[in-house]
């Protein structure tokens, strides 16, 4: 599914941002105590999100355009993968990149869209992580 979404985006108009690439984004960013609403399934725990953020930072650090980084939380059984989208862009003088992450817990699956920017030390800091819903 991730490859299909990446392929759909890649065939688009070549924007450097994914703001308009998907049907509808939930405006609620995922932060420390704001759980994502899941349609019929459990919301990701903060620990699940920490694993997803770490995977996002890892895959963005590698810099590959066609790669994904799996993640799994052994305590909750939640898992998924993170795939960078588009090319890097500048925001406030920093190199940034958007990504899509899957979240699977049991038989429930959902998607998260995020953005990260490089820090002075070369690591990627996740700035936004939002639920993605089909419009």
DSSP file (Angstrom, degrees, kcal/mol; ACC not computed):
  #  RESIDUE AA STRUCTURE BP1 BP2  ACC     N-H-->O    O-->H-N    N-H-->O    O-->H-N    TCO  KAPPA ALPHA  PHI   PSI    X-CA   Y-CA   Z-CA
    1    1 A X     >        0   0    0      0, 0.0     4,-2.4     0, 0.0     5,-0.2   0.000 360.0 360.0 360.0 -41.0    0.0    0.0    0.0
    2    2 A X  H  >  +     0   0    0      1,-0.2     4,-2.5     2,-0.2     5,-0.2   0.923 360.0  50.3 -59.4 -44.1    2.8    2.4    0.8
    3    3 A X  H  > S+     0   0    0      1,-0.2     4,-2.6     2,-0.2    -1,-0.2   0.876 108.9  52.0 -63.6 -36.8    4.4    1.8   -2.6
    4    4 A X  H  > S+     0   0    0      2,-0.2     4,-2.7     1,-0.2    -1,-0.2   0.930 111.0  47.0 -63.7 -45.3    1.0    2.5   -4.3
    5    5 A X  H  X S+     0   0    0     -4,-2.4     4,-2.2     2,-0.2    -2,-0.2   0.902 113.6  48.0 -64.2 -40.6    0.6    5.8   -2.4
    6    6 A X  H  X S+     0   0    0     -4,-2.5     4,-2.8     2,-0.2    -1,-0.2   0.918 112.7  49.0 -65.1 -42.6    4.2    6.8   -3.2
    7    7 A X  H  X S+     0   0    0     -4,-2.6     4,-1.7     2,-0.2    -2,-0.2   0.903 109.7  51.7 -64.3 -41.0    3.7    5.9   -6.9
    8    8 A X  H  < S+     0   0    0     -4,-2.7    -1,-0.2     1,-0.2    -2,-0.2   0.927 113.7  44.2 -60.5 -44.1    0.4    7.9   -7.0
    9    9 A X  H >< S+     0   0    0     -4,-2.2     3,-1.9     1,-0.2     5,-0.4   0.921 109.8  55.1 -67.5 -42.4    2.2   10.9   -5.6
   10   10 A X  H 3< S+     0   0    0     -4,-2.8    -1,-0.2     1,-0.3    -2,-0.2   0.813 103.5  55.6 -62.4 -30.6    5.2   10.6   -7.8
   11   11 A X  T 3< S+     0   0    0     -4,-1.7    -1,-0.3    -5,-0.2    -2,-0.2   0.461  95.5  93.1 -80.4   0.2    3.0   10.6  -10.9
   12   12 A X  S <  S-     0   0    0     -3,-1.9    -3,-0.1    -4,-0.2    -2,-0.0   0.294 103.1 -63.6 -77.1-153.9    1.5   13.9   -9.9
   13   13 A X  S    S-     0   0    0      1,-0.1    -3,-0.1     0, 0.0    -1,-0.1   0.282  70.1-107.5 -87.4  11.2    2.5   17.4  -10.8
   14   14 A X        +     0   0    0     -5,-0.4    -4,-0.1     1,-0.2    -1,-0.1   0.764  54.2 170.7  76.6  26.0    6.0   17.2   -9.2
   15   15 A X        -     0   0    0      1,-0.1    72,-0.2     2,-0.1    -1,-0.2  -0.370  36.1-137.9 -66.9 150.8    5.3   19.5   -6.2
   16   16 A X  S    S+     0   0    0     70,-0.1     2,-0.3    -2,-0.0    -1,-0.1   0.548  87.7  54.3 -86.5  -6.3    8.0   19.5   -3.6
   17   17 A X  S    S-     0   0    0     69,-0.1     3,-0.3    80,-0.1    -2,-0.1  -0.875  71.3-143.8-121.3 156.6    5.5   19.4   -0.8
   18   18 A X    >>  +     0   0    0     -2,-0.3     3,-1.3     1,-0.2     4,-0.7   0.232  65.2 116.7-102.1  13.9    2.7   16.9   -0.2
   19   19 A X  T 34 S+     0   0    0      1,-0.3     3,-0.2     2,-0.2    -1,-0.2   0.853  91.0  24.5 -50.7 -40.4    0.2   19.5    1.2
   20   20 A X  T 34 S+     0   0    0     -3,-0.3    -1,-0.3     1,-0.1    -2,-0.1   0.313 100.1  91.5-107.7   7.6   -2.2   18.9   -1.7
   21   21 A X  T <4 S+     0   0    0     -3,-1.3     2,-0.3    -9,-0.0    -2,-0.2   0.723  83.3  52.8 -78.9 -20.6   -1.2   15.4   -2.7
   22   22 A X  S  < S-     0   0    0     -4,-0.7     3,-0.2    -3,-0.2   112,-0.1  -0.802  84.9-116.9-118.4 159.2   -3.7   13.6   -0.4
   23   23 A X  S    S-     0   0    0     -2,-0.3     2,-0.3     1,-0.2   111,-0.1   0.920  86.7  -6.9 -62.4 -51.5   -7.4   14.0   -0.1
   24   24 A X  E     -A  133   0A   0    109,-0.9   109,-1.6     2,-0.0     2,-0.4  -0.980  55.2-157.5-154.0 133.0   -7.8   15.2    3.5
   25   25 A X  E     -A  132   0A   0     -2,-0.3     2,-0.4   107,-0.2   107,-0.2  -0.918  25.9-122.4-110.7 139.3   -5.6   15.7    6.5
   26   26 A X  E     -     0   0A   0    105,-2.0   105,-0.1    -2,-0.4    -2,-0.0  -0.653  18.5-140.7 -74.5 132.5   -6.8   15.8   10.0
   27   27 A X  E    S+     0   0A   0     -2,-0.4     2,-0.8   103,-0.1    -1,-0.1   0.583  73.6  99.7 -75.0  -8.8   -5.8   19.1   11.5
   28   28 A X  E     -     0   0A   0    103,-0.1   103,-0.7     3,-0.0     2,-0.1  -0.694  65.7-148.6 -84.7 111.7   -4.9   17.6   14.9
   29   29 A X  E     -A  130   0A   0     -2,-0.8     2,-0.7   101,-0.2   101,-0.2  -0.472  20.4-114.5 -73.7 148.2   -1.2   17.1   15.2
   30   30 A X        +     0   0    0     99,-3.4     2,-0.2    -2,-0.1     5,-0.1  -0.769  50.9 156.2 -87.4 115.4    0.0   14.2   17.3
   31   31 A X    >   -     0   0    0     -2,-0.7     3,-1.1     3,-0.4    97,-0.0  -0.658  57.5 -62.5-127.2-174.2    1.8   15.5   20.3
   32   32 A X  T 3  S+     0   0    0      1,-0.3    14,-0.1    -2,-0.2    -2,-0.0   0.795 129.2  13.2 -41.2 -51.1    2.6   14.2   23.8
   33   33 A X  T 3  S+     0   0    0      1,-0.1     2,-0.8     2,-0.1    -1,-0.3   0.278 100.8  99.0-117.6  12.3   -0.9   13.8   25.1
   34   34 A X    <   -     0   0    0     -3,-1.1    -3,-0.4    -5,-0.0     2,-0.1  -0.834  60.3-156.1-103.1 100.1   -3.1   14.2   22.0
   35   35 A X        -     0   0    0     -2,-0.8     2,-0.3    -5,-0.1    10,-0.1  -0.399  18.2-114.2 -75.0 151.8   -4.1   10.7   20.8
   36   36 A X        -     0   0    0      8,-0.4     2,-0.5    -2,-0.1    -1,-0.1  -0.632  28.3-121.7 -78.3 139.3   -5.0   10.0   17.3
   37   37 A X        -     0   0    0     -2,-0.3     2,-0.5     6,-0.1     5,-0.1  -0.713  27.4-158.7 -80.9 130.2   -8.6    9.0   16.7
   38   38 A X    >   -     0   0    0     -2,-0.5     2,-1.0     3,-0.4     3,-0.6  -0.941  20.4-121.9-113.2 131.2   -8.8    5.6   15.0
   39   39 A X  T 3  S-     0   0    0     -2,-0.5     3,-0.1     1,-0.3    -2,-0.0  -0.594  93.6 -22.0 -71.3 103.8  -11.9    4.5   13.2
   40   40 A X  T 3  S+     0   0    0     -2,-1.0     2,-0.3     1,-0.2    -1,-0.3   0.578 126.3  81.4  74.8  10.3  -12.9    1.3   15.0
   41   41 A X  S <  S-     0   0    0     -3,-0.6    -3,-0.4    65,-0.0    -1,-0.2  -0.881  86.0 -77.2-141.1 172.2   -9.4    0.7   16.4
   42   42 A X        -     0   0    0     -2,-0.3     2,-0.2    63,-0.2    -3,-0.1  -0.395  46.0-117.4 -71.4 147.6   -7.1    1.6   19.2
   43   43 A X        -     0   0    0      1,-0.1    -6,-0.1    -5,-0.1    -1,-0.1  -0.534  38.6 -94.6 -79.0 149.5   -5.3    4.9   19.1
   44   44 A X        -     0   0    0     -2,-0.2    -8,-0.4    -8,-0.1     2,-0.1  -0.375  39.3-128.1 -62.3 141.5   -1.5    4.8   18.9
   45   45 A X     >  -     0   0    0      1,-0.1     4,-2.3   -10,-0.1     5,-0.2  -0.425  25.0-107.2 -80.5 165.7    0.2    5.1   22.3
   46   46 A X  H  > S+     0   0    0      1,-0.2     4,-1.9     2,-0.2     5,-0.1   0.865 124.2  54.5 -61.3 -34.4    2.9    7.7   22.9
   47   47 A X  H  > S+     0   0    0      2,-0.2     4,-1.9     1,-0.2    -1,-0.2   0.905 106.3  51.0 -65.8 -40.7    5.4    4.8   22.9
   48   48 A X  H  > S+     0   0    0      1,-0.2     4,-2.1     2,-0.2    -2,-0.2   0.939 111.0  48.7 -58.3 -46.6    4.1    3.7   19.5
   49   49 A X  H  X S+     0   0    0     -4,-2.3     4,-2.8     1,-0.2    -1,-0.2   0.833 106.3  56.6 -65.0 -33.0    4.5    7.2   18.1
   50   50 A X  H  X S+     0   0    0     -4,-1.9     4,-2.3     2,-0.2    -1,-0.2   0.909 107.7  48.1 -64.6 -41.5    8.1    7.4   19.6
   51   51 A X  H  X S+     0   0    0     -4,-1.9     4,-2.2     2,-0.2    -2,-0.2   0.911 113.1  48.3 -63.7 -42.0    9.0    4.2   17.6
   52   52 A X  H  X S+     0   0    0     -4,-2.1     4,-2.3     2,-0.2    -2,-0.2   0.911 111.6  49.4 -65.0 -42.8    7.4    5.7   14.4
   53   53 A X  H  X S+     0   0    0     -4,-2.8     4,-2.5     2,-0.2    -1,-0.2   0.907 110.5  50.5 -62.7 -41.4    9.3    9.0   14.9
   54   54 A X  H  X S+     0   0    0     -4,-2.3     4,-2.3     1,-0.2    -1,-0.2   0.907 110.5  49.3 -63.3 -42.0   12.6    7.2   15.4
   55   55 A X  H  X S+     0   0    0     -4,-2.2     4,-2.6     2,-0.2     5,-0.2   0.893 110.2  51.9 -64.1 -39.1   12.0    5.2   12.2
   56   56 A X  H  X S+     0   0    0     -4,-2.3     4,-2.2     1,-0.2     5,-0.2   0.936 110.4  47.5 -62.3 -46.3   11.2    8.5   10.4
   57   57 A X  H  X S+     0   0    0     -4,-2.5     4,-1.9     1,-0.2    -2,-0.2   0.907 112.9  49.9 -60.8 -42.2   14.4   10.1   11.6
   58   58 A X  H  X S+     0   0    0     -4,-2.3     4,-1.6     2,-0.2    -2,-0.2   0.935 112.5  44.6 -63.1 -48.5   16.4    7.0   10.6
   59   59 A X  H  X S+     0   0    0     -4,-2.6     4,-1.0     1,-0.2     5,-0.5   0.860 114.1  49.6 -69.5 -34.2   15.0    6.7    7.1
   60   60 A X  H  < S+     0   0    0     -4,-2.2    -1,-0.2    -5,-0.2    -2,-0.2   0.855 107.3  55.3 -70.8 -33.6   15.4   10.4    6.4
   61   61 A X  H  < S+     0   0    0     -4,-1.9    -2,-0.2     1,-0.2    -1,-0.2   0.869 102.1  57.1 -64.7 -37.0   19.0   10.3    7.7
   62   62 A X  H  < S-     0   0    0     -4,-1.6    -1,-0.2    -5,-0.1    -2,-0.2   0.848  96.0-149.9 -63.4 -33.2   19.8    7.6    5.1
   63   63 A X     <  +     0   0    0     -4,-1.0     2,-0.2     1,-0.2    -3,-0.1   0.495  39.4 148.9  79.5   3.3   18.6    9.9    2.4
   64   64 A X        -     0   0    0     -5,-0.5     3,-0.5     1,-0.1    -1,-0.2  -0.486  39.6-152.1 -72.2 140.3   17.4    7.3    0.0
   65   65 A X  S    S+     0   0    0      1,-0.2    -1,-0.1    -2,-0.2    21,-0.1   0.804  90.9  42.0 -80.5 -30.1   14.4    8.3   -2.2
   66   66 A X  S    S+     0   0    0     17,-0.0     2,-0.3    19,-0.0    -1,-0.2  -0.303  94.2 101.7-115.2  48.1   12.9    4.8   -2.6
   67   67 A X        -     0   0    0     -3,-0.5    17,-0.7    17,-0.1     2,-0.3  -0.913  46.7-159.6-131.2 158.5   13.2    3.3    0.8
   68   68 A X  E     -B   83   0A   0     -2,-0.3     2,-0.5    15,-0.2    15,-0.2  -0.944  11.3-144.0-130.3 154.3   11.0    2.6    3.8
   69   69 A X  E     -B   82   0A   0     13,-2.4    13,-2.0    -2,-0.3     2,-0.1  -0.973  16.1-143.5-121.2 117.3   11.9    2.0    7.4
   70   70 A X  E     -B   81   0A   0     -2,-0.5     2,-0.3    11,-0.2    11,-0.3  -0.414  18.0-171.7 -74.7 156.4    9.9   -0.5    9.4
   71   71 A X  E     -B   80   0A   0      9,-2.6     9,-2.2    -2,-0.1     2,-0.3  -0.979   6.4-178.7-142.7 155.2    9.1    0.1   13.1
   72   72 A X  E     -B   79   0A   0     -2,-0.3     2,-0.7     7,-0.2     7,-0.2  -0.967  22.2-146.2-155.2 139.3    7.5   -2.1   15.8
   73   73 A X     >  -     0   0    0      5,-3.0     4,-2.5    -2,-0.3     3,-0.4  -0.922  12.6-162.9-103.7 107.7    6.6   -1.6   19.5
   74   74 A X  T  4 S+     0   0    0     -2,-0.7    -1,-0.1     1,-0.2     5,-0.0   0.753  85.9  57.7 -64.9 -22.9    7.1   -5.0   21.1
   75   75 A X  T  4 S+     0   0    0      1,-0.1    -1,-0.2    -3,-0.1    -2,-0.0   0.894 121.2  22.8 -75.0 -38.9    5.1   -4.0   24.2
   76   76 A X  T  4 S-     0   0    0     -3,-0.4    -2,-0.2     2,-0.2    -1,-0.1   0.625  97.2-126.6-101.9 -16.0    1.9   -3.1   22.3
   77   77 A X     <  +     0   0    0     -4,-2.5    29,-0.3     1,-0.3    -3,-0.1   0.405  61.0 143.1  82.1  -3.3    2.4   -5.2   19.1
   78   78 A X        +     0   0    0     -5,-0.4    -5,-3.0    27,-0.1    -1,-0.3  -0.391  21.6 163.7 -68.9 148.9    1.8   -2.0   17.0
   79   79 A X  E     +BC  72 104A   0     25,-2.4    25,-3.4    -7,-0.2     2,-0.3  -0.936   8.6 139.3-155.1 173.9    4.0   -1.8   13.9
   80   80 A X  E     -B   71   0A   0     -9,-2.2    -9,-2.6    -2,-0.3     2,-0.3  -0.979  37.0-100.6 172.2-163.7    4.3    0.0   10.6
   81   81 A X  E     -B   70   0A   0     -2,-0.3    21,-2.7   -11,-0.3     2,-0.4  -0.977  16.3-138.2-146.6 158.7    6.7    1.6    8.2
   82   82 A X  E     -BD  69 101A   0    -13,-2.0   -13,-2.4    -2,-0.3     2,-0.4  -0.977  17.4-173.6-122.6 131.3    7.8    5.1    7.3
   83   83 A X  E     -BD  68 100A   0     17,-3.0    17,-2.5    -2,-0.4   -15,-0.2  -0.986  22.2-128.9-128.0 122.8    8.4    6.2    3.7
   84   84 A X  E     - D   0  99A   0    -17,-0.7     2,-0.4    -2,-0.4    15,-0.3  -0.399  25.5-151.0 -65.1 145.5    9.8    9.6    2.7
   85   85 A X  E     - D   0  98A   0     13,-2.8    13,-0.7     2,-0.1   -67,-0.1  -0.920  47.3 -19.3-119.5 147.1    7.8   11.5    0.1
   86   86 A X  E    S-     0   0A   0     -2,-0.4     2,-0.2   -80,-0.1   -70,-0.1  -0.017  93.1 -54.5  59.1-161.4    8.9   14.0   -2.5
   87   87 A X  E     -     0   0A   0    -72,-0.2    11,-0.3     1,-0.1    -2,-0.1  -0.657  62.8 -83.2-108.5 165.9   12.2   15.8   -2.3
   88   88 A X  E     -     0   0A   0     -2,-0.2     2,-0.3     9,-0.1     9,-0.2  -0.317  47.5-171.3 -64.9 152.6   13.7   17.9    0.4
   89   89 A X  E     - D   0  96A   0      7,-2.3     7,-3.3     5,-0.1     2,-0.4  -0.934  24.6-105.3-141.2 162.8   12.7   21.5    0.5
   90   90 A X  E     + D   0  95A   0     -2,-0.3     2,-0.4     5,-0.2     5,-0.2  -0.777  34.1 173.0 -94.9 135.7   13.7   24.6    2.5
   91   91 A X  E >  S- D   0  94A   0      3,-2.5     3,-1.9    -2,-0.4    -2,-0.0  -0.952  75.3 -15.6-141.4 119.2   11.6   25.9    5.3
   92   92 A X  T 3  S-     0   0    0     -2,-0.4     3,-0.1     1,-0.3    -2,-0.0   0.856 128.6 -54.7  53.3  37.9   12.9   28.7    7.5
   93   93 A X  T 3  S+     0   0    0      1,-0.2     2,-0.3     0, 0.0    -1,-0.3   0.518 117.3 109.9  78.9   4.9   16.4   28.1    6.2
   94   94 A X  E <  S-D   91   0A   0     -3,-1.9    -3,-2.5    23,-0.0     2,-0.5  -0.856  73.9-113.1-114.3 149.8   16.3   24.4    7.2
   95   95 A X  E     +D   90   0A   0     -2,-0.3    23,-3.0    -5,-0.2     2,-0.3  -0.686  44.9 177.6 -78.8 126.0   16.2   21.3    5.0
   96   96 A X  E     -DE  89 117A   0     -7,-3.3    -7,-2.3    -2,-0.5     2,-0.3  -0.842  14.6-169.7-129.2 164.0   12.9   19.6    5.5
   97   97 A X  E     - E   0 116A   0     19,-2.7    19,-2.5    -2,-0.3     2,-0.2  -0.988  16.4-132.4-154.4 145.8   11.1   16.6    4.1
   98   98 A X  E     -DE  85 115A   0    -13,-0.7   -13,-2.8    -2,-0.3     2,-0.3  -0.648  25.8-176.4 -96.7 156.8    7.6   15.0    4.3
   99   99 A X  E     -DE  84 114A   0     15,-2.4    15,-2.6   -15,-0.3     2,-0.4  -0.971  21.4-136.9-149.2 162.3    6.8   11.4    5.0
  100  100 A X  E     -DE  83 113A   0    -17,-2.5   -17,-3.0    -2,-0.3     2,-0.4  -0.978  21.0-168.4-121.6 135.3    4.0    8.9    5.3
  101  101 A X  E     -DE  82 112A   0     11,-3.2    11,-3.1    -2,-0.4     2,-0.3  -0.974  11.8-142.7-126.9 139.3    3.8    6.3    8.0
  102  102 A X  E     - E   0 111A   0    -21,-2.7     2,-0.4    -2,-0.4     9,-0.2  -0.717   9.5-159.5 -94.6 152.2    1.6    3.3    8.4
  103  103 A X  E     + E   0 110A   0      7,-2.6     7,-2.4    -2,-0.3     2,-0.5  -0.975  11.7 179.3-133.0 117.4    0.2    2.3   11.8
  104  104 A X  E     +CE  79 109A   0    -25,-3.4   -25,-2.4    -2,-0.4     2,-0.4  -0.980   8.5 168.2-123.5 128.1   -1.0   -1.3   12.2
  105  105 A X  E >   - E   0 108A   0      3,-2.5     3,-1.8    -2,-0.5     2,-0.3  -0.908  69.2 -46.6-139.4 108.7   -2.4   -2.7   15.5
  106  106 A X  T 3  S-     0   0    0     -2,-0.4   -65,-0.0   -29,-0.3   -29,-0.0  -0.547 123.4 -22.4  66.7-126.0   -4.1   -6.1   15.2
  107  107 A X  T 3  S+     0   0    0     -2,-0.3     2,-0.4    -3,-0.1    -1,-0.3   0.339 118.4  98.3 -98.3   6.4   -6.4   -5.9   12.2
  108  108 A X  E <   -E  105   0A   0     -3,-1.8    -3,-2.5   -70,-0.0     2,-0.4  -0.791  49.6-177.0 -98.6 136.3   -6.7   -2.1   12.2
  109  109 A X  E     +E  104   0A   0     -2,-0.4     2,-0.3    -5,-0.2    -5,-0.2  -0.990   7.1 164.0-131.6 140.6   -4.5    0.0    9.9
  110  110 A X  E     -E  103   0A   0     -7,-2.4    -7,-2.6    -2,-0.4     2,-0.4  -0.905  26.2-122.9-144.3 174.7   -4.3    3.8    9.6
  111  111 A X  E     -EF 102 132A   0     21,-0.6    21,-2.6    -2,-0.3     2,-0.4  -0.927  13.1-162.4-126.9 146.8   -1.9    6.3    8.1
  112  112 A X  E     -EF 101 131A   0    -11,-3.1   -11,-3.2    -2,-0.4     2,-0.4  -0.968   6.0-155.3-125.3 142.4    0.0    9.2    9.5
  113  113 A X  E     +EF 100 130A   0     17,-2.9    17,-3.2    -2,-0.4     2,-0.3  -0.960  23.2 170.7-116.6 137.6    1.5   12.1    7.5
  114  114 A X  E     -EF  99 129A   0    -15,-2.6   -15,-2.4    -2,-0.4     2,-0.4  -0.893  25.8-144.8-141.9 170.5    4.5   14.0    8.9
  115  115 A X  E     -EF  98 128A   0     13,-1.7    12,-2.9    -2,-0.3    13,-1.7  -0.994  17.0-176.6-136.8 142.9    7.2   16.6    8.3
  116  116 A X  E     -EF  97 126A   0    -19,-2.5   -19,-2.7    -2,-0.4     2,-0.3  -0.970   9.2-156.1-138.4 152.3   10.7   16.7    9.6
  117  117 A X  E     -EF  96 125A   0      8,-2.2     8,-3.1    -2,-0.3   -21,-0.3  -0.960  27.8-106.4-129.1 149.3   13.6   19.1    9.3
  118  118 A X  E     - F   0 124A   0    -23,-3.0     6,-0.2    -2,-0.3   -23,-0.2  -0.493  30.5-142.5 -74.6 139.4   17.3   18.5    9.7
  119  119 A X    >   -     0   0    0      4,-3.3     3,-1.8    -2,-0.2   -24,-0.1  -0.378  34.9 -93.8 -88.8 175.4   19.0   19.8   12.9
  120  120 A X  T 3  S+     0   0    0      1,-0.3    -1,-0.1    -2,-0.1    -2,-0.1   0.719 125.7  56.7 -62.5 -20.8   22.5   21.3   13.0
  121  121 A X  T 3  S-     0   0    0      2,-0.1    -1,-0.3     1,-0.0     3,-0.1   0.345 119.8-105.9 -94.8   5.9   23.8   17.8   13.8
  122  122 A X  S <  S+     0   0    0     -3,-1.8    -2,-0.1     1,-0.3     2,-0.1   0.282  81.2 123.6  90.2 -11.9   22.4   16.2   10.7
  123  123 A X        -     0   0    0     -5,-0.1    -4,-3.3     1,-0.1     2,-0.5  -0.402  63.3-117.0 -77.3 161.6   19.6   14.3   12.5
  124  124 A X  E     - F   0 118A   0     -6,-0.2     2,-0.5   -67,-0.2    -6,-0.2  -0.885  21.0-154.9-104.6 128.2   16.0   14.8   11.5
  125  125 A X  E     - F   0 117A   0     -8,-3.1    -8,-2.2    -2,-0.5     2,-0.5  -0.892  17.9-128.9-103.8 125.7   13.6   16.3   14.0
  126  126 A X  E     + F   0 116A   0     -2,-0.5   -10,-0.3   -10,-0.2     3,-0.1  -0.610  29.6 174.2 -77.2 123.7    9.9   15.4   13.5
  127  127 A X  E     +     0   0A   0    -12,-2.9     2,-0.4    -2,-0.5   -11,-0.2   0.813  64.1  17.6 -99.1 -39.0    7.8   18.6   13.5
  128  128 A X  E     + F   0 115A   0    -13,-1.7   -13,-1.7   -99,-0.1    -1,-0.3  -0.985  50.6 176.3-136.3 148.2    4.3   17.3   12.7
  129  129 A X  E     + F   0 114A   0     -2,-0.4   -99,-3.4   -15,-0.2     2,-0.3  -0.853  20.6 168.9-149.0 109.3    2.7   14.0   12.7
  130  130 A X  E     -AF  29 113A   0    -17,-3.2   -17,-2.9    -2,-0.3     2,-0.2  -0.860  38.1-103.1-125.4 154.2   -1.0   13.9   11.8
  131  131 A X  E     - F   0 112A   0   -103,-0.7  -105,-2.0    -2,-0.3     2,-0.5  -0.534  33.1-145.1 -73.8 145.8   -3.6   11.3   11.0
  132  132 A X  E     -AF  25 111A   0    -21,-2.6   -21,-0.6  -107,-0.2     2,-0.4  -0.958  17.7-175.2-114.1 127.0   -4.4   11.0    7.3
  133  133 A X  E     -A   24   0A   0   -109,-1.6  -109,-0.9    -2,-0.5     2,-0.3  -0.937  31.3-108.9-123.0 146.8   -7.9   10.2    6.3
  134  134 A X              0   0    0     -2,-0.4  -109,-0.0     1,-0.1  -112,-0.0  -0.570 360.0 360.0 -74.1 132.3   -9.2    9.5    2.8
  135  135 A X              0   0    0     -2,-0.3    -1,-0.1  -111,-0.0  -110,-0.0   0.437 360.0 360.0 -84.1 360.0  -11.4   12.3    1.7
